Amino acid sequence: MHRSAADIVREYGPFPGVDRVNGVTFDGEHVWFATGGTLQALDPSSGKAVRSLEVAAHAGTAFDGRHLFQLAEDRIHKIDLETGRVLASIPAPGGGGDSGLAWAEGTLWVGQYRERKIHQVDPETGAILRTIESNRFVTGVTWVEGELWHATWEGDASDLRRIDPRTGEVLESLDMPPGVDVSGLESDGGDRFFCGGGKSGKVRAVRRPKR
């Protein structure tokens, strides 16, 4: 396994009225972050929050190209990007102990926090298609260019891990500075990860290593 320090290239926030950042996702233009009672859209160029949707937003967030998906307690809601209306809902695989949400290969990928697992889930039914074991608490999940990454947070230590999607073996680790927590993870499809900053109320951009 290759291990290195995470290269934090930018910090966003804290934002007015935001006590914590849970899940994060990227729609190609804005970074959406979950704050508990709202989903807020951040312009990563200006660093300003530019939109807000009043929805339950307790953990991971994902974007499928058209809709937002949001963990809300023990459910995953499919949300209209324009209105914030909940269009559909499926059970979350961890029954409320979920964190981290990503869209890839036409399915949802859901972290089960304290169980140290990542589930691939049918977005229509919530059925678990397969499960990958981790050895750390899972707090964010993302795919980028065929690579599966997940965030961890235990005690005051967090890192971003690239893992083998078949075996769960850790292939690479980016260590965050002590006390810098990661509560959500998303790639911009290029050379940046966006990381939810938990109780700091911040979103951080971390450089993805070049291949």
TANORCOR-V110722 format. One record per residue. BURIAL is + if it has 9 or more other ideal C-beta (glycine too) atoms within 8 Angstrom, else -. Layout:
burial->BURIAL
burial->BURIAL
//
This chain:
burial->-
burial->-
burial->-
burial->-
burial->-
burial->+
burial->-
burial->+
burial->-
burial->-
burial->+
burial->+
burial->+
burial->-
burial->+
burial->-
burial->-
burial->+
burial->-
burial->+
burial->+
burial->+
burial->+
burial->+
burial->+
burial->+
burial->+
burial->-
burial->-
burial->+
burial->+
burial->+
burial->+
burial->+
burial->+
burial->+
burial->-
burial->+
burial->+
burial->+
burial->+
burial->+
burial->+
burial->+
burial->-
burial->-
burial->-
burial->-
burial->+
burial->-
burial->-
burial->-
burial->+
burial->-
burial->+
burial->+
burial->+
burial->+
burial->+
burial->+
burial->+
burial->+
burial->+
burial->-
burial->-
burial->-
burial->+
burial->+
burial->+
burial->+
burial->+
burial->+
burial->-
burial->-
burial->+
burial->+
burial->+
burial->+
burial->+
burial->+
burial->-
burial->-
burial->-
burial->+
burial->-
burial->+
burial->-
burial->-
burial->-
burial->+
burial->-
burial->+
burial->+
burial->+
burial->-
burial->-
burial->+
burial->+
burial->+
burial->+
burial->+
burial->+
burial->+
burial->-
burial->-
burial->-
burial->+
burial->+
burial->+
burial->+
burial->+
burial->+
burial->+
burial->-
burial->-
burial->+
burial->+
burial->+
burial->+
burial->+
burial->+
burial->+
burial->+
burial->-
burial->-
burial->+
burial->-
burial->+
burial->-
burial->-
burial->-
burial->+
burial->-
burial->+
burial->-
burial->+
burial->+
burial->+
burial->+
burial->+
burial->+
burial->+
burial->+
burial->+
burial->-
burial->-
burial->-
burial->+
burial->+
burial->+
burial->+
burial->+
burial->+
burial->-
burial->-
burial->-
burial->+
burial->+
burial->+
burial->+
burial->+
burial->+
burial->+
burial->-
burial->-
burial->-
burial->-
burial->+
burial->-
burial->+
burial->+
burial->+
burial->+
burial->+
burial->+
burial->+
burial->-
burial->-
burial->-
burial->+
burial->+
burial->+
burial->+
burial->+
burial->+
burial->+
burial->+
burial->+
burial->-
burial->-
burial->-
burial->+
burial->+
burial->+
burial->+
burial->+
burial->+
burial->+
burial->-
burial->+
burial->+
burial->+
burial->+
burial->+
burial->+
burial->+
burial->+
burial->+
burial->-
burial->-
burial->-
//
